[in-house]
């Protein structure tokens, strides 16, 4: 196994299993060889691999790919859109049984399609957290819907109380909704409100773009949880966290409080 050198003074990073500074990666349908390559190179930096949207449902290799992640100590999470479709069709029990069958131990509970009431979302979080690690996402995928700060914060707090292990702040794969303006700039007032009232070690901010990742690292330090990271950018994100990239080279080793 490769041992990283240790002759530089860098931001402190917890080793896996981490309690903060999680890297949540979006899997858009990696082939098995590509996943093996990713895990061989960067599994120590990947905490959660989310199988995006409903890809797991149509992927004939999903059971083998989940097994690879489990062996590498990477949590596999089913995408929230799949859960929302199952809820709309009354098939959540079938989803739960199938997830167990393929070895998945985490499920995202979201309401990005705006078809689930807040009360039902909390009930799903409570129900599924009995058997799975639940990542509860706040925010919708419609760019026309403005994020209301108080609603977001209260929903995150309620989801944690219902049994969610982590809460996710919506930014989508595009990084242009929810947490972000249409040009990709983070909504600082929303982010700060979340940081003020929700434990930061329980929050993952979706940040698919490098500029967004750097912004969060500069604001909260290396131990900020970041999500929807592209599979090919896992190592690049780690350099941002550690100050090994120009965007964050002058950031002190501050950690979220």
N, C-alpha and C positions, 0 to 999 in steps of 0.2 A: 504493500500500500504506500502511496506517495505521502510523504510528510512535508507539509508546508514549511518553508524557512521561517525563522523567528528572529531575524536580526533587526527588524524595523519596529519602531514604536507606533503602534496603530490603535485604532479604536478597539475596545474590548468587545469580544463576541462570545456569547455562550455557545457551547457545543451541544449537539443534539443528544437527547431531546430538549429543545429550547423552550423556555417559558416566555421569551420575548424576542423580538427581532425575527419573526417568522417570515420565510419566503414562500409564497403561495403561487404556484406556477400553473398556467393555463395550458392544458393539453388539448390541441385542436384535432387530434387523431393521429398521433405519432405511430409509425410502424414499430413493430417489436424490435427490429435492429436499431432503429433510431432511439427508442426508449432505453435499450440496453446501453447504448453509447452515452446517453445523457447521465444515466445512473452511475456508470463507470467513472465518468469525469467529474460529476458534480452532485452526487447524492448527499454528501455531507452539508451541502448548502440548500437543499430542497427539503422543506418541511411538509408541504401539502402539494399534491398534484391533483388539480381539479380536472376531471374529464368533462370538457365543456359541453354545454347545452344537452342534447340527447344523444351524443356520439356513442356513449357506452351501450345504448340500446341497439345500435345497428352495427357495432364492431364485433366481428366473429372471433377476434383474438383477445377480447376484453379480459377473460378469466386469466389467461396467461400473463397479460400485461399487469394486472392487479397483483398477481403472485410475485412478479419481478419487483414491484414497488414495495410490497410487504417485506420481502427478503432484504431489501436495501434500507429499511427503516423509514420509508416515505409513506405518509398517510395518503390514501386515495379517497377523493371526495367526488360524489356524483354531482353534476351541475343542477342548479336550482330550477332551470327551465323544465327539466325532466320531472322533477317533483311537482311543479305547478301543473303540467299536463296530466300527470297521474291524479292529482287532486281534482281537477276538473272532470275527469272521467270516473272518479270514485275507485281508483286503483292503487291507493297508497299501501294497503296491506300487501298487494302483489309486489309492489316495488320493494317493500321492506324484505320480503322473503327472497326475492331475486338478488338483492344486494348482499344478503347473507350468503347466498349460494355461490356468488362469484368472488367472495372474499373482501368486499368493500366494507370499511368500518367507519365511514364518515359520509354524511349527507348534507347538502346545502338546502336550507329552507329559505326561499325568497318569495317576493311578490312583485317581480319585475314586470309581469304582465297585468298587474293591478286587478287580479280576479279573486283574491283571497282577502277576507276581512281581517283586521288586526287581531280580533279575538280568535279566529280560526288559525291564523298564523301561529299565535302563541300556543294554541292547543297542539298543533303539529310539532312545534319545537318540544313541548313537554312529552308528547307521545314518542317521538323518534329518539329523544335523548335517553330513553330507557335502554336502547340497544345500540345506539351509534353516537359517535362524536358529531354534534350538530354545529354547523357554521350557519348562522342566521344573517341573511343579507338585508340591508335597509336601502330603499331607493327603487325607483322604477326606471325602465329602459326607454321611456318616451322622452325625447329631448324637449318636448313642449311643456312638460311638467316641471315646474320649478321646485327645487328642494326646499322644504320648510325646516328650518333649523330645529325648532322646538319639537316638531313631530319626529324628526330623525333621532334626536337624542332620547326622547321618551321611548321610542320603539326599541332602540338598542338596549336601554336599561331593562325594559320589559322582557326582551328576548333572553337576556342573561339570567334574569330572575326565573324564567320559565325552564331553564336548563341548557341553554346554548353554551358551548364551550368558548366559542369565538363569535364576534359579530363582524360583518363585512360592510364597508361603506362603498356603495355602488359607484363605479366609474365606467363600466363596460369595457369591452375589448378596445373600443375606440378611444377611451379617455376623453370624451366630449359631453358627458351627461353626468347628472348626480353631483359628485364632488367637484366637477369641473364646468367651466364656461364652455361655450361652443368652440372656442379657440384652444381649448386644452389647459387653460390656466386654472390652478386650484382655487377654490372658493375659501379663502383664508378664514373668514369669519365662521363658516360652517365647520371647518377642520378644528379650529380652536375651541369651539363650543363642545365638540365631541371630546377633545382632549381634556377639557376642564371637568367633564362630568362622567365620563366613561373610562374605566381603567385601561390605559393604553396597552398593557400587555394582553388585553382581551380583544383588541381591535386590529383588523386588517384593512388598510386603505388600498383599494384597487388603484394601481398606478402603472399602466402598461407602457408609458413613454419614459424615456431616459430623463427628460427634463423634469417630469413629475416625480420620479424616484429621487432625483437629486434634491428637489425642493423639500421633500419629506425628511430626507436624511439631514439636510441642513437645519431643518426646524426642530427635529426631535432626536437626532443622533442615530447611531448605527443600530440601535435596538428597536426601531420602529417596524411594525408589521406591514408588509407590502404584498399586494396580490395582483393577479392577472399578469404576472410576469411571463414574457415569452420564453419558450424553452431554450432558445438559442442565446438568451441574454442573462442566464443565471450567474455565470462567472462575472459578467460585466457589472451586474447589480452588486455583487459582493465587493468589487473594487470601489464602487461608490460608497458602500457602507464603511469600508476600511480607510477611506481617504487615499486610495491609490489611483484616483482619476482627477483630472483638473477641476471638475465641478465641485468636488468636496475635499480637495487636498488640504484645505486650511480649516476644516471642521474639527473641533476638539472632540474628544472621546466622551461626549455627553450622552446620557441615556434618558429615555422618557421617565417622567416622574408620575 
